[in-house]
Amino acid sequence: MFQASLGGGFGAQEYGLHASIRAAVAYDELCSQYKIGIIFEPQAIIISGRVPPAAARRAREIILEVCGRVSVWDRTFWL
């Protein structure tokens, strides 16, 4: 499993990590049905958008699989 830290990325490696996370979430069977926003901040990766709890939970799992131990904040809502 690939593990990396978001703090202090080095050029292409940092952007490669962002692309890897976005692609993994976008191509997941459950997550691909919804528009899940992913925002990269120095403190955490933020999941946002109007998605059901199951999709938000799956996006969080994918991010943790790709990055390892990293803070993931959930700012999603579902009515």
mmCIF file of the N, C-alpha and C atoms, coordinates in Angstrom:
data_MODEL
# 
_entry.id   MODEL 
# 
loop_
_atom_site.group_PDB 
_atom_site.id 
_atom_site.type_symbol 
_atom_site.label_atom_id 
_atom_site.label_alt_id 
_atom_site.label_comp_id 
_atom_site.label_asym_id 
_atom_site.label_entity_id 
_atom_site.label_seq_id 
_atom_site.pdbx_PDB_ins_code 
_atom_site.Cartn_x 
_atom_site.Cartn_y 
_atom_site.Cartn_z 
_atom_site.occupancy 
_atom_site.B_iso_or_equiv 
_atom_site.pdbx_formal_charge 
_atom_site.auth_seq_id 
_atom_site.auth_comp_id 
_atom_site.auth_asym_id 
_atom_site.auth_atom_id 
_atom_site.pdbx_PDB_model_num 
ATOM 1   N N  . MET A 1 1  ? 0.839   -1.167 0.000  1.00 0.00 ? 1  MET A N  1 
ATOM 2   C CA . MET A 1 1  ? 0.000   0.000  0.000  1.00 0.00 ? 1  MET A CA 1 
ATOM 3   C C  . MET A 1 1  ? 0.889   1.238  0.000  1.00 0.00 ? 1  MET A C  1 
ATOM 4   N N  . PHE A 1 2  ? 0.524   2.230  -0.789 1.00 0.00 ? 2  PHE A N  1 
ATOM 5   C CA . PHE A 1 2  ? 1.264   3.484  -0.887 1.00 0.00 ? 2  PHE A CA 1 
ATOM 6   C C  . PHE A 1 2  ? 0.895   4.382  0.279  1.00 0.00 ? 2  PHE A C  1 
ATOM 7   N N  . GLN A 1 3  ? 1.896   4.905  0.979  1.00 0.00 ? 3  GLN A N  1 
ATOM 8   C CA . GLN A 1 3  ? 1.644   5.827  2.076  1.00 0.00 ? 3  GLN A CA 1 
ATOM 9   C C  . GLN A 1 3  ? 2.486   7.075  1.887  1.00 0.00 ? 3  GLN A C  1 
ATOM 10  N N  . ALA A 1 4  ? 1.889   8.216  2.159  1.00 0.00 ? 4  ALA A N  1 
ATOM 11  C CA . ALA A 1 4  ? 2.605   9.472  2.018  1.00 0.00 ? 4  ALA A CA 1 
ATOM 12  C C  . ALA A 1 4  ? 2.062   10.474 3.024  1.00 0.00 ? 4  ALA A C  1 
ATOM 13  N N  . SER A 1 5  ? 2.794   11.525 3.231  1.00 0.00 ? 5  SER A N  1 
ATOM 14  C CA . SER A 1 5  ? 2.362   12.591 4.128  1.00 0.00 ? 5  SER A CA 1 
ATOM 15  C C  . SER A 1 5  ? 1.985   13.809 3.305  1.00 0.00 ? 5  SER A C  1 
ATOM 16  N N  . LEU A 1 6  ? 0.915   14.490 3.686  1.00 0.00 ? 6  LEU A N  1 
ATOM 17  C CA . LEU A 1 6  ? 0.515   15.699 2.970  1.00 0.00 ? 6  LEU A CA 1 
ATOM 18  C C  . LEU A 1 6  ? 1.361   16.891 3.360  1.00 0.00 ? 6  LEU A C  1 
ATOM 19  N N  . GLY A 1 7  ? 1.950   16.874 4.523  1.00 0.00 ? 7  GLY A N  1 
ATOM 20  C CA . GLY A 1 7  ? 2.767   17.991 4.965  1.00 0.00 ? 7  GLY A CA 1 
ATOM 21  C C  . GLY A 1 7  ? 4.124   17.954 4.288  1.00 0.00 ? 7  GLY A C  1 
ATOM 22  N N  . GLY A 1 8  ? 4.415   18.961 3.479  1.00 0.00 ? 8  GLY A N  1 
ATOM 23  C CA . GLY A 1 8  ? 5.723   19.038 2.856  1.00 0.00 ? 8  GLY A CA 1 
ATOM 24  C C  . GLY A 1 8  ? 5.890   18.147 1.658  1.00 0.00 ? 8  GLY A C  1 
ATOM 25  N N  . GLY A 1 9  ? 4.900   18.147 0.769  1.00 0.00 ? 9  GLY A N  1 
ATOM 26  C CA . GLY A 1 9  ? 5.047   17.392 -0.468 1.00 0.00 ? 9  GLY A CA 1 
ATOM 27  C C  . GLY A 1 9  ? 6.085   18.027 -1.364 1.00 0.00 ? 9  GLY A C  1 
ATOM 28  N N  . PHE A 1 10 ? 6.645   17.275 -2.262 1.00 0.00 ? 10 PHE A N  1 
ATOM 29  C CA . PHE A 1 10 ? 7.686   17.796 -3.143 1.00 0.00 ? 10 PHE A CA 1 
ATOM 30  C C  . PHE A 1 10 ? 7.178   17.838 -4.570 1.00 0.00 ? 10 PHE A C  1 
ATOM 31  N N  . GLY A 1 11 ? 6.719   18.984 -5.020 1.00 0.00 ? 11 GLY A N  1 
ATOM 32  C CA . GLY A 1 11 ? 6.340   19.200 -6.399 1.00 0.00 ? 11 GLY A CA 1 
ATOM 33  C C  . GLY A 1 11 ? 5.425   18.148 -6.976 1.00 0.00 ? 11 GLY A C  1 
ATOM 34  N N  . ALA A 1 12 ? 5.946   17.373 -7.926 1.00 0.00 ? 12 ALA A N  1 
ATOM 35  C CA . ALA A 1 12 ? 5.143   16.395 -8.655 1.00 0.00 ? 12 ALA A CA 1 
ATOM 36  C C  . ALA A 1 12 ? 4.622   15.293 -7.739 1.00 0.00 ? 12 ALA A C  1 
ATOM 37  N N  . GLN A 1 13 ? 5.361   14.952 -6.710 1.00 0.00 ? 13 GLN A N  1 
ATOM 38  C CA . GLN A 1 13 ? 4.892   13.916 -5.777 1.00 0.00 ? 13 GLN A CA 1 
ATOM 39  C C  . GLN A 1 13 ? 3.610   14.358 -5.089 1.00 0.00 ? 13 GLN A C  1 
ATOM 40  N N  . GLU A 1 14 ? 3.558   15.622 -4.683 1.00 0.00 ? 14 GLU A N  1 
ATOM 41  C CA . GLU A 1 14 ? 2.367   16.142 -4.008 1.00 0.00 ? 14 GLU A CA 1 
ATOM 42  C C  . GLU A 1 14 ? 1.180   16.126 -4.954 1.00 0.00 ? 14 GLU A C  1 
ATOM 43  N N  . TYR A 1 15 ? 1.366   16.607 -6.179 1.00 0.00 ? 15 TYR A N  1 
ATOM 44  C CA . TYR A 1 15 ? 0.265   16.617 -7.140 1.00 0.00 ? 15 TYR A CA 1 
ATOM 45  C C  . TYR A 1 15 ? -0.113  15.196 -7.559 1.00 0.00 ? 15 TYR A C  1 
ATOM 46  N N  . GLY A 1 16 ? 0.834   14.292 -7.573 1.00 0.00 ? 16 GLY A N  1 
ATOM 47  C CA . GLY A 1 16 ? 0.535   12.898 -7.879 1.00 0.00 ? 16 GLY A CA 1 
ATOM 48  C C  . GLY A 1 16 ? -0.329  12.263 -6.812 1.00 0.00 ? 16 GLY A C  1 
ATOM 49  N N  . LEU A 1 17 ? -0.083  12.629 -5.557 1.00 0.00 ? 17 LEU A N  1 
ATOM 50  C CA . LEU A 1 17 ? -0.895  12.132 -4.458 1.00 0.00 ? 17 LEU A CA 1 
ATOM 51  C C  . LEU A 1 17 ? -2.319  12.668 -4.570 1.00 0.00 ? 17 LEU A C  1 
ATOM 52  N N  . HIS A 1 18 ? -2.459  13.941 -4.874 1.00 0.00 ? 18 HIS A N  1 
ATOM 53  C CA . HIS A 1 18 ? -3.788  14.533 -5.063 1.00 0.00 ? 18 HIS A CA 1 
ATOM 54  C C  . HIS A 1 18 ? -4.532  13.816 -6.184 1.00 0.00 ? 18 HIS A C  1 
ATOM 55  N N  . ALA A 1 19 ? -3.853  13.590 -7.284 1.00 0.00 ? 19 ALA A N  1 
ATOM 56  C CA . ALA A 1 19 ? -4.476  12.916 -8.428 1.00 0.00 ? 19 ALA A CA 1 
ATOM 57  C C  . ALA A 1 19 ? -4.842  11.482 -8.089 1.00 0.00 ? 19 ALA A C  1 
ATOM 58  N N  . SER A 1 20 ? -3.999  10.804 -7.337 1.00 0.00 ? 20 SER A N  1 
ATOM 59  C CA . SER A 1 20 ? -4.281  9.418  -6.948 1.00 0.00 ? 20 SER A CA 1 
ATOM 60  C C  . SER A 1 20 ? -5.524  9.330  -6.080 1.00 0.00 ? 20 SER A C  1 
ATOM 61  N N  . ILE A 1 21 ? -5.655  10.250 -5.135 1.00 0.00 ? 21 ILE A N  1 
ATOM 62  C CA . ILE A 1 21 ? -6.826  10.258 -4.261 1.00 0.00 ? 21 ILE A CA 1 
ATOM 63  C C  . ILE A 1 21 ? -8.081  10.556 -5.060 1.00 0.00 ? 21 ILE A C  1 
ATOM 64  N N  . ARG A 1 22 ? -8.030  11.594 -5.893 1.00 0.00 ? 22 ARG A N  1 
ATOM 65  C CA . ARG A 1 22 ? -9.206  11.972 -6.692 1.00 0.00 ? 22 ARG A CA 1 
ATOM 66  C C  . ARG A 1 22 ? -9.627  10.834 -7.628 1.00 0.00 ? 22 ARG A C  1 
ATOM 67  N N  . ALA A 1 23 ? -8.678  10.186 -8.257 1.00 0.00 ? 23 ALA A N  1 
ATOM 68  C CA . ALA A 1 23 ? -8.995  9.088  -9.178 1.00 0.00 ? 23 ALA A CA 1 
ATOM 69  C C  . ALA A 1 23 ? -9.572  7.892  -8.438 1.00 0.00 ? 23 ALA A C  1 
ATOM 70  N N  . ALA A 1 24 ? -8.998  7.556  -7.300 1.00 0.00 ? 24 ALA A N  1 
ATOM 71  C CA . ALA A 1 24 ? -9.495  6.408  -6.532 1.00 0.00 ? 24 ALA A CA 1 
ATOM 72  C C  . ALA A 1 24 ? -10.937 6.629  -6.083 1.00 0.00 ? 24 ALA A C  1 
ATOM 73  N N  . VAL A 1 25 ? -11.257 7.838  -5.654 1.00 0.00 ? 25 VAL A N  1 
ATOM 74  C CA . VAL A 1 25 ? -12.629 8.142  -5.239 1.00 0.00 ? 25 VAL A CA 1 
ATOM 75  C C  . VAL A 1 25 ? -13.555 8.191  -6.452 1.00 0.00 ? 25 VAL A C  1 
ATOM 76  N N  . ALA A 1 26 ? -13.095 8.800  -7.540 1.00 0.00 ? 26 ALA A N  1 
ATOM 77  C CA . ALA A 1 26 ? -13.943 8.954  -8.730 1.00 0.00 ? 26 ALA A CA 1 
ATOM 78  C C  . ALA A 1 26 ? -14.299 7.621  -9.372 1.00 0.00 ? 26 ALA A C  1 
ATOM 79  N N  . TYR A 1 27 ? -13.394 6.655  -9.313 1.00 0.00 ? 27 TYR A N  1 
ATOM 80  C CA . TYR A 1 27 ? -13.637 5.371  -9.979 1.00 0.00 ? 27 TYR A CA 1 
ATOM 81  C C  . TYR A 1 27 ? -14.212 4.301  -9.059 1.00 0.00 ? 27 TYR A C  1 
ATOM 82  N N  . ASP A 1 28 ? -14.453 4.638  -7.796 1.00 0.00 ? 28 ASP A N  1 
ATOM 83  C CA . ASP A 1 28 ? -15.090 3.692  -6.896 1.00 0.00 ? 28 ASP A CA 1 
ATOM 84  C C  . ASP A 1 28 ? -16.553 3.515  -7.307 1.00 0.00 ? 28 ASP A C  1 
ATOM 85  N N  . GLU A 1 29 ? -17.049 2.300  -7.198 1.00 0.00 ? 29 GLU A N  1 
ATOM 86  C CA . GLU A 1 29 ? -18.406 1.991  -7.649 1.00 0.00 ? 29 GLU A CA 1 
ATOM 87  C C  . GLU A 1 29 ? -19.464 2.823  -6.917 1.00 0.00 ? 29 GLU A C  1 
ATOM 88  N N  . LEU A 1 30 ? -19.338 2.972  -5.614 1.00 0.00 ? 30 LEU A N  1 
ATOM 89  C CA . LEU A 1 30 ? -20.315 3.736  -4.841 1.00 0.00 ? 30 LEU A CA 1 
ATOM 90  C C  . LEU A 1 30 ? -20.113 5.237  -4.998 1.00 0.00 ? 30 LEU A C  1 
ATOM 91  N N  . CYS A 1 31 ? -18.887 5.690  -4.875 1.00 0.00 ? 31 CYS A N  1 
ATOM 92  C CA . CYS A 1 31 ? -18.599 7.125  -4.907 1.00 0.00 ? 31 CYS A CA 1 
ATOM 93  C C  . CYS A 1 31 ? -18.834 7.745  -6.277 1.00 0.00 ? 31 CYS A C  1 
ATOM 94  N N  . SER A 1 32 ? -18.707 6.971  -7.340 1.00 0.00 ? 32 SER A N  1 
ATOM 95  C CA . SER A 1 32 ? -18.865 7.528  -8.682 1.00 0.00 ? 32 SER A CA 1 
ATOM 96  C C  . SER A 1 32 ? -20.303 7.959  -8.969 1.00 0.00 ? 32 SER A C  1 
ATOM 97  N N  . GLN A 1 33 ? -21.242 7.555  -8.142 1.00 0.00 ? 33 GLN A N  1 
ATOM 98  C CA . GLN A 1 33 ? -22.643 7.943  -8.341 1.00 0.00 ? 33 GLN A CA 1 
ATOM 99  C C  . GLN A 1 33 ? -22.935 9.344  -7.813 1.00 0.00 ? 33 GLN A C  1 
ATOM 100 N N  . TYR A 1 34 ? -22.004 9.949  -7.081 1.00 0.00 ? 34 TYR A N  1 
ATOM 101 C CA . TYR A 1 34 ? -22.214 11.242 -6.450 1.00 0.00 ? 34 TYR A CA 1 
ATOM 102 C C  . TYR A 1 34 ? -21.037 12.164 -6.738 1.00 0.00 ? 34 TYR A C  1 
ATOM 103 N N  . LYS A 1 35 ? -21.275 13.465 -6.607 1.00 0.00 ? 35 LYS A N  1 
ATOM 104 C CA . LYS A 1 35 ? -20.206 14.450 -6.794 1.00 0.00 ? 35 LYS A CA 1 
ATOM 105 C C  . LYS A 1 35 ? -19.610 14.755 -5.422 1.00 0.00 ? 35 LYS A C  1 
ATOM 106 N N  . ILE A 1 36 ? -18.490 14.155 -5.141 1.00 0.00 ? 36 ILE A N  1 
ATOM 107 C CA . ILE A 1 36 ? -17.821 14.318 -3.850 1.00 0.00 ? 36 ILE A CA 1 
ATOM 108 C C  . ILE A 1 36 ? -16.665 15.293 -4.028 1.00 0.00 ? 36 ILE A C  1 
ATOM 109 N N  . GLY A 1 37 ? -16.718 16.382 -3.277 1.00 0.00 ? 37 GLY A N  1 
ATOM 110 C CA . GLY A 1 37 ? -15.636 17.359 -3.323 1.00 0.00 ? 37 GLY A CA 1 
ATOM 111 C C  . GLY A 1 37 ? -14.510 16.952 -2.392 1.00 0.00 ? 37 GLY A C  1 
ATOM 112 N N  . ILE A 1 38 ? -13.289 17.091 -2.862 1.00 0.00 ? 38 ILE A N  1 
ATOM 113 C CA . ILE A 1 38 ? -12.118 16.779 -2.029 1.00 0.00 ? 38 ILE A CA 1 
ATOM 114 C C  . ILE A 1 38 ? -11.226 18.012 -2.021 1.00 0.00 ? 38 ILE A C  1 
ATOM 115 N N  . ILE A 1 39 ? -11.019 18.552 -0.838 1.00 0.00 ? 39 ILE A N  1 
ATOM 116 C CA . ILE A 1 39 ? -10.215 19.762 -0.669 1.00 0.00 ? 39 ILE A CA 1 
ATOM 117 C C  . ILE A 1 39 ? -8.981  19.392 0.147  1.00 0.00 ? 39 ILE A C  1 
ATOM 118 N N  . PHE A 1 40 ? -7.823  19.821 -0.317 1.00 0.00 ? 40 PHE A N  1 
ATOM 119 C CA . PHE A 1 40 ? -6.571  19.514 0.362  1.00 0.00 ? 40 PHE A CA 1 
ATOM 120 C C  . PHE A 1 40 ? -6.100  20.733 1.142  1.00 0.00 ? 40 PHE A C  1 
ATOM 121 N N  . GLU A 1 41 ? -6.049  20.595 2.447  1.00 0.00 ? 41 GLU A N  1 
ATOM 122 C CA . GLU A 1 41 ? -5.560  21.639 3.337  1.00 0.00 ? 41 GLU A CA 1 
ATOM 123 C C  . GLU A 1 41 ? -4.340  21.097 4.078  1.00 0.00 ? 41 GLU A C  1 
ATOM 124 N N  . PRO A 1 42 ? -3.485  21.983 4.610  1.00 0.00 ? 42 PRO A N  1 
ATOM 125 C CA . PRO A 1 42 ? -2.317  21.488 5.342  1.00 0.00 ? 42 PRO A CA 1 
ATOM 126 C C  . PRO A 1 42 ? -2.673  20.631 6.562  1.00 0.00 ? 42 PRO A C  1 
ATOM 127 N N  . GLN A 1 43 ? -3.819  20.917 7.198  1.00 0.00 ? 43 GLN A N  1 
ATOM 128 C CA . GLN A 1 43 ? -4.193  20.179 8.402  1.00 0.00 ? 43 GLN A CA 1 
ATOM 129 C C  . GLN A 1 43 ? -4.911  18.875 8.108  1.00 0.00 ? 43 GLN A C  1 
ATOM 130 N N  . ALA A 1 44 ? -5.620  18.807 6.978  1.00 0.00 ? 44 ALA A N  1 
ATOM 131 C CA . ALA A 1 44 ? -6.455  17.639 6.712  1.00 0.00 ? 44 ALA A CA 1 
ATOM 132 C C  . ALA A 1 44 ? -6.920  17.616 5.265  1.00 0.00 ? 44 ALA A C  1 
ATOM 133 N N  . ILE A 1 45 ? -7.487  16.495 4.888  1.00 0.00 ? 45 ILE A N  1 
ATOM 134 C CA . ILE A 1 45 ? -8.201  16.377 3.615  1.00 0.00 ? 45 ILE A CA 1 
ATOM 135 C C  . ILE A 1 45 ? -9.677  16.492 3.963  1.00 0.00 ? 45 ILE A C  1 
ATOM 136 N N  . ILE A 1 46 ? -10.386 17.358 3.249  1.00 0.00 ? 46 ILE A N  1 
ATOM 137 C CA . ILE A 1 46 ? -11.779 17.634 3.570  1.00 0.00 ? 46 ILE A CA 1 
ATOM 138 C C  . ILE A 1 46 ? -12.675 17.045 2.489  1.00 0.00 ? 46 ILE A C  1 
ATOM 139 N N  . ILE A 1 47 ? -13.649 16.246 2.923  1.00 0.00 ? 47 ILE A N  1 
ATOM 140 C CA . ILE A 1 47 ? -14.654 15.679 2.020  1.00 0.00 ? 47 ILE A CA 1 
ATOM 141 C C  . ILE A 1 47 ? -15.875 16.583 2.127  1.00 0.00 ? 47 ILE A C  1 
ATOM 142 N N  . SER A 1 48 ? -16.380 17.062 0.991  1.00 0.00 ? 48 SER A N  1 
ATOM 143 C CA . SER A 1 48 ? -17.543 17.945 1.024  1.00 0.00 ? 48 SER A CA 1 
ATOM 144 C C  . SER A 1 48 ? -18.518 17.559 -0.076 1.00 0.00 ? 48 SER A C  1 
ATOM 145 N N  . GLY A 1 49 ? -19.730 18.063 0.064  1.00 0.00 ? 49 GLY A N  1 
ATOM 146 C CA . GLY A 1 49 ? -20.738 17.834 -0.951 1.00 0.00 ? 49 GLY A CA 1 
ATOM 147 C C  . GLY A 1 49 ? -22.012 17.262 -0.370 1.00 0.00 ? 49 GLY A C  1 
ATOM 148 N N  . ARG A 1 50 ? -22.969 17.077 -1.244 1.00 0.00 ? 50 ARG A N  1 
ATOM 149 C CA . ARG A 1 50 ? -24.262 16.523 -0.851 1.00 0.00 ? 50 ARG A CA 1 
ATOM 150 C C  . ARG A 1 50 ? -24.284 15.047 -1.224 1.00 0.00 ? 50 ARG A C  1 
ATOM 151 N N  . VAL A 1 51 ? -23.852 14.229 -0.308 1.00 0.00 ? 51 VAL A N  1 
ATOM 152 C CA . VAL A 1 51 ? -23.740 12.787 -0.544 1.00 0.00 ? 51 VAL A CA 1 
ATOM 153 C C  . VAL A 1 51 ? -24.290 12.022 0.653  1.00 0.00 ? 51 VAL A C  1 
ATOM 154 N N  . PRO A 1 52 ? -24.785 10.816 0.446  1.00 0.00 ? 52 PRO A N  1 
ATOM 155 C CA . PRO A 1 52 ? -25.278 10.019 1.577  1.00 0.00 ? 52 PRO A CA 1 
ATOM 156 C C  . PRO A 1 52 ? -24.125 9.579  2.482  1.00 0.00 ? 52 PRO A C  1 
ATOM 157 N N  . PRO A 1 53 ? -24.448 9.260  3.722  1.00 0.00 ? 53 PRO A N  1 
ATOM 158 C CA . PRO A 1 53 ? -23.396 8.861  4.673  1.00 0.00 ? 53 PRO A CA 1 
ATOM 159 C C  . PRO A 1 53 ? -22.549 7.675  4.205  1.00 0.00 ? 53 PRO A C  1 
ATOM 160 N N  . ALA A 1 54 ? -23.149 6.726  3.507  1.00 0.00 ? 54 ALA A N  1 
ATOM 161 C CA . ALA A 1 54 ? -22.388 5.558  3.043  1.00 0.00 ? 54 ALA A CA 1 
ATOM 162 C C  . ALA A 1 54 ? -21.310 5.962  2.042  1.00 0.00 ? 54 ALA A C  1 
ATOM 163 N N  . ALA A 1 55 ? -21.627 6.886  1.147  1.00 0.00 ? 55 ALA A N  1 
ATOM 164 C CA . ALA A 1 55 ? -20.645 7.343  0.155  1.00 0.00 ? 55 ALA A CA 1 
ATOM 165 C C  . ALA A 1 55 ? -19.537 8.154  0.822  1.00 0.00 ? 55 ALA A C  1 
ATOM 166 N N  . ALA A 1 56 ? -19.893 8.997  1.784  1.00 0.00 ? 56 ALA A N  1 
ATOM 167 C CA . ALA A 1 56 ? -18.883 9.772  2.511  1.00 0.00 ? 56 ALA A CA 1 
ATOM 168 C C  . ALA A 1 56 ? -17.956 8.845  3.297  1.00 0.00 ? 56 ALA A C  1 
ATOM 169 N N  . ARG A 1 57 ? -18.526 7.822  3.919  1.00 0.00 ? 57 ARG A N  1 
ATOM 170 C CA . ARG A 1 57 ? -17.731 6.848  4.670  1.00 0.00 ? 57 ARG A CA 1 
ATOM 171 C C  . ARG A 1 57 ? -16.776 6.093  3.740  1.00 0.00 ? 57 ARG A C  1 
ATOM 172 N N  . ARG A 1 58 ? -17.266 5.719  2.558  1.00 0.00 ? 58 ARG A N  1 
ATOM 173 C CA . ARG A 1 58 ? -16.424 4.999  1.581  1.00 0.00 ? 58 ARG A CA 1 
ATOM 174 C C  . ARG A 1 58 ? -15.301 5.904  1.075  1.00 0.00 ? 58 ARG A C  1 
ATOM 175 N N  . ALA A 1 59 ? -15.598 7.189  0.815  1.00 0.00 ? 59 ALA A N  1 
ATOM 176 C CA . ALA A 1 59 ? -14.555 8.125  0.374  1.00 0.00 ? 59 ALA A CA 1 
ATOM 177 C C  . ALA A 1 59 ? -13.475 8.260  1.445  1.00 0.00 ? 59 ALA A C  1 
ATOM 178 N N  . ARG A 1 60 ? -13.889 8.329  2.711  1.00 0.00 ? 60 ARG A N  1 
ATOM 179 C CA . ARG A 1 60 ? -12.932 8.405  3.811  1.00 0.00 ? 60 ARG A CA 1 
ATOM 180 C C  . ARG A 1 60 ? -12.041 7.157  3.838  1.00 0.00 ? 60 ARG A C  1 
ATOM 181 N N  . GLU A 1 61 ? -12.642 5.976  3.667  1.00 0.00 ? 61 GLU A N  1 
ATOM 182 C CA . GLU A 1 61 ? -11.880 4.729  3.655  1.00 0.00 ? 61 GLU A CA 1 
ATOM 183 C C  . GLU A 1 61 ? -10.856 4.717  2.522  1.00 0.00 ? 61 GLU A C  1 
ATOM 184 N N  . ILE A 1 62 ? -11.264 5.178  1.353  1.00 0.00 ? 62 ILE A N  1 
ATOM 185 C CA . ILE A 1 62 ? -10.358 5.211  0.195  1.00 0.00 ? 62 ILE A CA 1 
ATOM 186 C C  . ILE A 1 62 ? -9.185  6.144  0.467  1.00 0.00 ? 62 ILE A C  1 
ATOM 187 N N  . ILE A 1 63 ? -9.468  7.323  1.006  1.00 0.00 ? 63 ILE A N  1 
ATOM 188 C CA . ILE A 1 63 ? -8.406  8.284  1.305  1.00 0.00 ? 63 ILE A CA 1 
ATOM 189 C C  . ILE A 1 63 ? -7.414  7.692  2.304  1.00 0.00 ? 63 ILE A C  1 
ATOM 190 N N  . LEU A 1 64 ? -7.919  7.020  3.316  1.00 0.00 ? 64 LEU A N  1 
ATOM 191 C CA . LEU A 1 64 ? -7.027  6.415  4.308  1.00 0.00 ? 64 LEU A CA 1 
ATOM 192 C C  . LEU A 1 64 ? -6.222  5.260  3.726  1.00 0.00 ? 64 LEU A C  1 
ATOM 193 N N  . GLU A 1 65 ? -6.798  4.531  2.773  1.00 0.00 ? 65 GLU A N  1 
ATOM 194 C CA . GLU A 1 65 ? -6.048  3.454  2.105  1.00 0.00 ? 65 GLU A CA 1 
ATOM 195 C C  . GLU A 1 65 ? -4.915  4.017  1.259  1.00 0.00 ? 65 GLU A C  1 
ATOM 196 N N  . VAL A 1 66 ? -5.152  5.124  0.586  1.00 0.00 ? 66 VAL A N  1 
ATOM 197 C CA . VAL A 1 66 ? -4.143  5.714  -0.293 1.00 0.00 ? 66 VAL A CA 1 
ATOM 198 C C  . VAL A 1 66 ? -3.066  6.442  0.514  1.00 0.00 ? 66 VAL A C  1 
ATOM 199 N N  . CYS A 1 67 ? -3.471  7.215  1.522  1.00 0.00 ? 67 CYS A N  1 
ATOM 200 C CA . CYS A 1 67 ? -2.535  8.081  2.245  1.00 0.00 ? 67 CYS A CA 1 
ATOM 201 C C  . CYS A 1 67 ? -1.977  7.498  3.529  1.00 0.00 ? 67 CYS A C  1 
ATOM 202 N N  . GLY A 1 68 ? -2.648  6.524  4.083  1.00 0.00 ? 68 GLY A N  1 
ATOM 203 C CA . GLY A 1 68 ? -2.228  6.052  5.394  1.00 0.00 ? 68 GLY A CA 1 
ATOM 204 C C  . GLY A 1 68 ? -2.871  6.919  6.470  1.00 0.00 ? 68 GLY A C  1 
ATOM 205 N N  . ARG A 1 69 ? -2.146  7.217  7.529  1.00 0.00 ? 69 ARG A N  1 
ATOM 206 C CA . ARG A 1 69 ? -2.689  8.005  8.630  1.00 0.00 ? 69 ARG A CA 1 
ATOM 207 C C  . ARG A 1 69 ? -2.678  9.483  8.268  1.00 0.00 ? 69 ARG A C  1 
ATOM 208 N N  . VAL A 1 70 ? -3.866  10.021 8.061  1.00 0.00 ? 70 VAL A N  1 
ATOM 209 C CA . VAL A 1 70 ? -4.016  11.441 7.753  1.00 0.00 ? 70 VAL A CA 1 
ATOM 210 C C  . VAL A 1 70 ? -5.379  11.877 8.284  1.00 0.00 ? 70 VAL A C  1 
ATOM 211 N N  . SER A 1 71 ? -5.496  13.134 8.669  1.00 0.00 ? 71 SER A N  1 
ATOM 212 C CA . SER A 1 71 ? -6.776  13.647 9.155  1.00 0.00 ? 71 SER A CA 1 
ATOM 213 C C  . SER A 1 71 ? -7.725  13.840 7.987  1.00 0.00 ? 71 SER A C  1 
ATOM 214 N N  . VAL A 1 72 ? -8.943  13.322 8.130  1.00 0.00 ? 72 VAL A N  1 
ATOM 215 C CA . VAL A 1 72 ? -9.974  13.488 7.106  1.00 0.00 ? 72 VAL A CA 1 
ATOM 216 C C  . VAL A 1 72 ? -11.187 14.107 7.783  1.00 0.00 ? 72 VAL A C  1 
ATOM 217 N N  . TRP A 1 73 ? -11.565 15.305 7.323  1.00 0.00 ? 73 TRP A N  1 
ATOM 218 C CA . TRP A 1 73 ? -12.732 15.983 7.881  1.00 0.00 ? 73 TRP A CA 1 
ATOM 219 C C  . TRP A 1 73 ? -13.900 15.777 6.942  1.00 0.00 ? 73 TRP A C  1 
ATOM 220 N N  . ASP A 1 74 ? -15.064 15.549 7.516  1.00 0.00 ? 74 ASP A N  1 
ATOM 221 C CA . ASP A 1 74 ? -16.270 15.298 6.741  1.00 0.00 ? 74 ASP A CA 1 
ATOM 222 C C  . ASP A 1 74 ? -17.195 16.507 6.840  1.00 0.00 ? 74 ASP A C  1 
ATOM 223 N N  . ARG A 1 75 ? -17.382 17.202 5.724  1.00 0.00 ? 75 ARG A N  1 
ATOM 224 C CA . ARG A 1 75 ? -18.298 18.348 5.680  1.00 0.00 ? 75 ARG A CA 1 
ATOM 225 C C  . ARG A 1 75 ? -19.427 18.078 4.693  1.00 0.00 ? 75 ARG A C  1 
ATOM 226 N N  . THR A 1 76 ? -19.843 16.840 4.633  1.00 0.00 ? 76 THR A N  1 
ATOM 227 C CA . THR A 1 76 ? -20.923 16.465 3.727  1.00 0.00 ? 76 THR A CA 1 
ATOM 228 C C  . THR A 1 76 ? -22.264 16.615 4.431  1.00 0.00 ? 76 THR A C  1 
ATOM 229 N N  . PHE A 1 77 ? -23.324 16.688 3.637  1.00 0.00 ? 77 PHE A N  1 
ATOM 230 C CA . PHE A 1 77 ? -24.673 16.705 4.192  1.00 0.00 ? 77 PHE A CA 1 
ATOM 231 C C  . PHE A 1 77 ? -25.590 15.925 3.268  1.00 0.00 ? 77 PHE A C  1 
ATOM 232 N N  . TRP A 1 78 ? -26.648 15.420 3.819  1.00 0.00 ? 78 TRP A N  1 
ATOM 233 C CA . TRP A 1 78 ? -27.605 14.617 3.069  1.00 0.00 ? 78 TRP A CA 1 
ATOM 234 C C  . TRP A 1 78 ? -28.980 14.887 3.630  1.00 0.00 ? 78 TRP A C  1 
ATOM 235 N N  . LEU A 1 79 ? -29.895 15.334 2.783  1.00 0.00 ? 79 LEU A N  1 
ATOM 236 C CA . LEU A 1 79 ? -31.258 15.649 3.240  1.00 0.00 ? 79 LEU A CA 1 
ATOM 237 C C  . LEU A 1 79 ? -32.206 14.532 2.940  1.00 0.00 ? 79 LEU A C  1 
# 
